[in-house]
Amino acid sequence: MAKKKAARALKGTWTPGDLKLLKEKFPNTPTSEIAAKLGRHLDAVKKKASRMGLRKSKKYMKALGRV
């Protein structure tokens, strides 16, 4: 039973590499692309980026017509 708990605890763990990629790519890359690259759900990536204080760049938002 302890083995199941350990496996569950690791499932949502963000590695330093995941965090680095998120920090580098989030401002100018569609979130769906980042989620696919990391093998995570879109909502998980959005939530983590928000908790890290990351935002889309003004240039990116303008390209989407949202500024």
N, CA, C and O atoms as a GROMACS GRO file, in nm:
protein
  268
    1MET      N    1   0.082  -0.120   0.000
    1MET     CA    2   0.000   0.000   0.000
    1MET      C    3   0.087   0.126   0.000
    1MET      O    4   0.049   0.226  -0.062
    2ALA      N    5   0.199   0.125   0.066
    2ALA     CA    6   0.286   0.242   0.068
    2ALA      C    7   0.337   0.274  -0.072
    2ALA      O    8   0.363   0.390  -0.104
    3LYS      N    9   0.352   0.171  -0.154
    3LYS     CA   10   0.399   0.192  -0.290
    3LYS      C   11   0.300   0.276  -0.370
    3LYS      O   12   0.341   0.361  -0.449
    4LYS      N   13   0.170   0.253  -0.352
    4LYS     CA   14   0.068   0.329  -0.422
    4LYS      C   15   0.072   0.476  -0.382
    4LYS      O   16   0.059   0.564  -0.467
    5LYS      N   17   0.090   0.503  -0.254
    5LYS     CA   18   0.097   0.641  -0.206
    5LYS      C   19   0.215   0.714  -0.268
    5LYS      O   20   0.202   0.830  -0.308
    6ALA      N   21   0.329   0.649  -0.275
    6ALA     CA   22   0.448   0.711  -0.332
    6ALA      C   23   0.427   0.742  -0.480
    6ALA      O   24   0.466   0.848  -0.527
    7ALA      N   25   0.366   0.650  -0.553
    7ALA     CA   26   0.341   0.672  -0.696
    7ALA      C   27   0.246   0.788  -0.716
    7ALA      O   28   0.265   0.868  -0.807
    8ARG      N   29   0.145   0.798  -0.634
    8ARG     CA   30   0.048   0.908  -0.644
    8ARG      C   31   0.113   1.042  -0.613
    8ARG      O   32   0.082   1.142  -0.678
    9ALA      N   33   0.201   1.044  -0.517
    9ALA     CA   34   0.267   1.169  -0.478
    9ALA      C   35   0.356   1.222  -0.590
    9ALA      O   36   0.369   1.343  -0.606
   10LEU      N   37   0.418   1.133  -0.667
   10LEU     CA   38   0.508   1.175  -0.774
   10LEU      C   39   0.435   1.219  -0.900
   10LEU      O   40   0.493   1.289  -0.982
   11LYS      N   41   0.311   1.179  -0.916
   11LYS     CA   42   0.238   1.206  -1.039
   11LYS      C   43   0.231   1.354  -1.075
   11LYS      O   44   0.247   1.389  -1.192
   12GLY      N   45   0.209   1.441  -0.979
   12GLY     CA   46   0.195   1.583  -1.008
   12GLY      C   47   0.320   1.665  -0.982
   12GLY      O   48   0.314   1.788  -0.984
   13THR      N   49   0.431   1.601  -0.958
   13THR     CA   50   0.554   1.672  -0.926
   13THR      C   51   0.611   1.742  -1.049
   13THR      O   52   0.620   1.684  -1.156
   14TRP      N   53   0.648   1.868  -1.031
   14TRP     CA   54   0.711   1.946  -1.137
   14TRP      C   55   0.862   1.938  -1.118
   14TRP      O   56   0.913   1.972  -1.011
   15THR      N   57   0.932   1.894  -1.220
   15THR     CA   58   1.078   1.885  -1.212
   15THR      C   59   1.138   2.024  -1.236
   15THR      O   60   1.072   2.111  -1.291
   16PRO      N   61   1.264   2.043  -1.197
   16PRO     CA   62   1.329   2.171  -1.228
   16PRO      C   63   1.332   2.199  -1.379
   16PRO      O   64   1.321   2.315  -1.420
   17GLY      N   65   1.345   2.096  -1.459
   17GLY     CA   66   1.343   2.112  -1.605
   17GLY      C   67   1.206   2.159  -1.655
   17GLY      O   68   1.197   2.243  -1.744
   18ASP      N   69   1.099   2.103  -1.596
   18ASP     CA   70   0.963   2.145  -1.631
   18ASP      C   71   0.944   2.293  -1.598
   18ASP      O   72   0.890   2.369  -1.679
   19LEU      N   73   0.989   2.332  -1.482
   19LEU     CA   74   0.973   2.471  -1.437
   19LEU      C   75   1.054   2.567  -1.525
   19LEU      O   76   1.008   2.677  -1.556
   20LYS      N   77   1.173   2.526  -1.564
   20LYS     CA   78   1.256   2.609  -1.650
   20LYS      C   79   1.190   2.628  -1.785
   20LYS      O   80   1.184   2.740  -1.836
   21LEU      N   81   1.140   2.520  -1.843
   21LEU     CA   82   1.073   2.529  -1.972
   21LEU      C   83   0.950   2.619  -1.962
   21LEU      O   84   0.927   2.703  -2.050
   22LEU      N   85   0.872   2.602  -1.859
   22LEU     CA   86   0.753   2.684  -1.839
   22LEU      C   87   0.790   2.831  -1.830
   22LEU      O   88   0.726   2.915  -1.893
   23LYS      N   89   0.890   2.863  -1.752
   23LYS     CA   90   0.932   3.002  -1.733
   23LYS      C   91   0.982   3.064  -1.864
   23LYS      O   92   0.954   3.180  -1.893
   24GLU      N   93   1.056   2.986  -1.941
   24GLU     CA   94   1.112   3.036  -2.067
   24GLU      C   95   1.007   3.051  -2.177
   24GLU      O   96   1.006   3.150  -2.250
   25LYS      N   97   0.918   2.954  -2.187
   25LYS     CA   98   0.825   2.949  -2.300
   25LYS      C   99   0.691   3.018  -2.276
   25LYS      O  100   0.629   3.063  -2.372
   26PHE      N  101   0.646   3.027  -2.154
   26PHE     CA  102   0.511   3.076  -2.126
   26PHE      C  103   0.478   3.213  -2.184
   26PHE      O  104   0.370   3.230  -2.240
   27PRO      N  105   0.567   3.312  -2.175
   27PRO     CA  106   0.529   3.446  -2.223
   27PRO      C  107   0.495   3.455  -2.372
   27PRO      O  108   0.413   3.538  -2.410
   28ASN      N  109   0.554   3.371  -2.456
   28ASN     CA  110   0.537   3.386  -2.601
   28ASN      C  111   0.492   3.261  -2.675
   28ASN      O  112   0.496   3.257  -2.798
   29THR      N  113   0.450   3.159  -2.603
   29THR     CA  114   0.410   3.032  -2.664
   29THR      C  115   0.269   2.997  -2.620
   29THR      O  116   0.234   3.016  -2.504
   30PRO      N  117   0.186   2.946  -2.712
   30PRO     CA  118   0.052   2.903  -2.671
   30PRO      C  119   0.060   2.800  -2.557
   30PRO      O  120   0.142   2.708  -2.560
   31THR      N  121  -0.023   2.818  -2.459
   31THR     CA  122  -0.021   2.732  -2.341
   31THR      C  123  -0.048   2.587  -2.379
   31THR      O  124   0.006   2.495  -2.317
   32SER      N  125  -0.132   2.566  -2.479
   32SER     CA  126  -0.162   2.429  -2.522
   32SER      C  127  -0.036   2.358  -2.574
   32SER      O  128  -0.021   2.238  -2.554
   33GLU      N  129   0.053   2.432  -2.641
   33GLU     CA  130   0.178   2.372  -2.690
   33GLU      C  131   0.269   2.334  -2.574
   33GLU      O  132   0.333   2.229  -2.576
   34ILE      N  133   0.274   2.419  -2.473
   34ILE     CA  134   0.357   2.392  -2.356
   34ILE      C  135   0.303   2.268  -2.284
   34ILE      O  136   0.380   2.181  -2.243
   35ALA      N  137   0.172   2.262  -2.268
   35ALA     CA  138   0.110   2.147  -2.200
   35ALA      C  139   0.141   2.018  -2.274
   35ALA      O  140   0.173   1.916  -2.212
   36ALA      N  141   0.132   2.020  -2.407
   36ALA     CA  142   0.161   1.901  -2.486
   36ALA      C  143   0.308   1.860  -2.471
   36ALA      O  144   0.338   1.741  -2.457
   37LYS      N  145   0.396   1.956  -2.473
   37LYS     CA  146   0.540   1.927  -2.461
   37LYS      C  147   0.572   1.866  -2.324
   37LYS      O  148   0.657   1.777  -2.314
   38LEU      N  149   0.504   1.914  -2.220
   38LEU     CA  150   0.529   1.865  -2.085
   38LEU      C  151   0.447   1.739  -2.052
   38LEU      O  152   0.473   1.673  -1.952
   39GLY      N  153   0.351   1.706  -2.136
   39GLY     CA  154   0.265   1.590  -2.110
   39GLY      C  155   0.174   1.614  -1.992
   39GLY      O  156   0.147   1.523  -1.913
   40ARG      N  157   0.124   1.738  -1.980
   40ARG     CA  158   0.036   1.775  -1.869
   40ARG      C  159  -0.093   1.834  -1.923
   40ARG      O  160  -0.101   1.876  -2.038
   41HIS      N  161  -0.194   1.836  -1.838
   41HIS     CA  162  -0.321   1.897  -1.876
   41HIS      C  163  -0.305   2.048  -1.887
   41HIS      O  164  -0.225   2.110  -1.816
   42LEU      N  165  -0.382   2.106  -1.977
   42LEU     CA  166  -0.378   2.250  -1.999
   42LEU      C  167  -0.404   2.327  -1.870
   42LEU      O  168  -0.333   2.423  -1.840
   43ASP      N  169  -0.503   2.286  -1.794
   43ASP     CA  170  -0.536   2.355  -1.669
   43ASP      C  171  -0.422   2.348  -1.568
   43ASP      O  172  -0.401   2.443  -1.491
   44ALA      N  173  -0.349   2.237  -1.566
   44ALA     CA  174  -0.236   2.225  -1.473
   44ALA      C  175  -0.126   2.325  -1.508
   44ALA      O  176  -0.064   2.384  -1.419
   45VAL      N  177  -0.103   2.343  -1.637
   45VAL     CA  178  -0.001   2.438  -1.681
   45VAL      C  179  -0.044   2.581  -1.650
   45VAL      O  180   0.035   2.661  -1.600
   46LYS      N  181  -0.170   2.612  -1.677
   46LYS     CA  182  -0.222   2.746  -1.647
   46LYS      C  183  -0.210   2.778  -1.498
   46LYS      O  184  -0.168   2.887  -1.460
   47LYS      N  185  -0.248   2.682  -1.416
   47LYS     CA  186  -0.246   2.702  -1.271
   47LYS      C  187  -0.103   2.721  -1.220
   47LYS      O  188  -0.077   2.809  -1.138
   48LYS      N  189  -0.011   2.639  -1.269
   48LYS     CA  190   0.128   2.650  -1.224
   48LYS      C  191   0.187   2.783  -1.268
   48LYS      O  192   0.257   2.848  -1.190
   49ALA      N  193   0.160   2.824  -1.391
   49ALA     CA  194   0.211   2.952  -1.441
   49ALA      C  195   0.157   3.067  -1.356
   49ALA      O  196   0.230   3.161  -1.324
   50SER      N  197   0.032   3.060  -1.321
   50SER     CA  198  -0.030   3.164  -1.238
   50SER      C  199   0.037   3.169  -1.101
   50SER      O  200   0.068   3.277  -1.050
   51ARG      N  201   0.059   3.053  -1.042
   51ARG     CA  202   0.122   3.048  -0.909
   51ARG      C  203   0.266   3.098  -0.912
   51ARG      O  204   0.318   3.147  -0.812
   52MET      N  205   0.330   3.085  -1.029
   52MET     CA  206   0.467   3.133  -1.045
   52MET      C  207   0.470   3.282  -1.082
   52MET      O  208   0.577   3.343  -1.088
   53GLY      N  209   0.354   3.339  -1.106
   53GLY     CA  210   0.346   3.480  -1.141
   53GLY      C  211   0.380   3.508  -1.287
   53GLY      O  212   0.413   3.621  -1.323
   54LEU      N  213   0.372   3.405  -1.371
   54LEU     CA  214   0.403   3.421  -1.512
   54LEU      C  215   0.283   3.478  -1.587
   54LEU      O  216   0.168   3.448  -1.555
   55ARG      N  217   0.313   3.560  -1.688
   55ARG     CA  218   0.208   3.620  -1.771
   55ARG      C  219   0.250   3.614  -1.916
   55ARG      O  220   0.369   3.604  -1.947
   56LYS      N  221   0.153   3.621  -2.004
   56LYS     CA  222   0.182   3.629  -2.147
   56LYS      C  223   0.237   3.768  -2.176
   56LYS      O  224   0.197   3.866  -2.113
   57SER      N  225   0.328   3.777  -2.272
   57SER     CA  226   0.389   3.906  -2.306
   57SER      C  227   0.288   3.995  -2.378
   57SER      O  228   0.192   3.946  -2.437
   58LYS      N  229   0.312   4.125  -2.374
   58LYS     CA  230   0.224   4.219  -2.444
   58LYS      C  231   0.227   4.192  -2.594
   58LYS      O  232   0.124   4.200  -2.660
   59LYS      N  233   0.344   4.160  -2.646
   59LYS     CA  234   0.358   4.130  -2.788
   59LYS      C  235   0.272   4.008  -2.827
   59LYS      O  236   0.203   4.010  -2.930
   60TYR      N  237   0.277   3.905  -2.746
   60TYR     CA  238   0.198   3.784  -2.772
   60TYR      C  239   0.048   3.816  -2.767
   60TYR      O  240  -0.028   3.773  -2.854
   61MET      N  241   0.008   3.888  -2.666
   61MET     CA  242  -0.135   3.923  -2.650
   61MET      C  243  -0.182   4.011  -2.766
   61MET      O  244  -0.294   3.996  -2.814
   62LYS      N  245  -0.097   4.102  -2.810
   62LYS     CA  246  -0.133   4.190  -2.921
   62LYS      C  247  -0.151   4.107  -3.048
   62LYS      O  248  -0.242   4.134  -3.127
   63ALA      N  249  -0.066   4.008  -3.068
   63ALA     CA  250  -0.077   3.921  -3.184
   63ALA      C  251  -0.211   3.845  -3.185
   63ALA      O  252  -0.264   3.811  -3.291
   64LEU      N  253  -0.263   3.820  -3.066
   64LEU     CA  254  -0.393   3.754  -3.055
   64LEU      C  255  -0.510   3.852  -3.064
   64LEU      O  256  -0.626   3.812  -3.071
   65GLY      N  257  -0.476   3.982  -3.065
   65GLY     CA  258  -0.580   4.084  -3.071
   65GLY      C  259  -0.646   4.111  -2.938
   65GLY      O  260  -0.762   4.150  -2.932
   66ARG      N  261  -0.573   4.090  -2.830
   66ARG     CA  262  -0.630   4.103  -2.696
   66ARG      C  263  -0.574   4.220  -2.616
   66ARG      O  264  -0.600   4.231  -2.496
   67VAL      N  265  -0.498   4.307  -2.680
   67VAL     CA  266  -0.444   4.422  -2.606
   67VAL      C  267  -0.506   4.550  -2.657
   67VAL      O  268  -0.474   4.658  -2.608
   0.00000   0.00000   0.00000
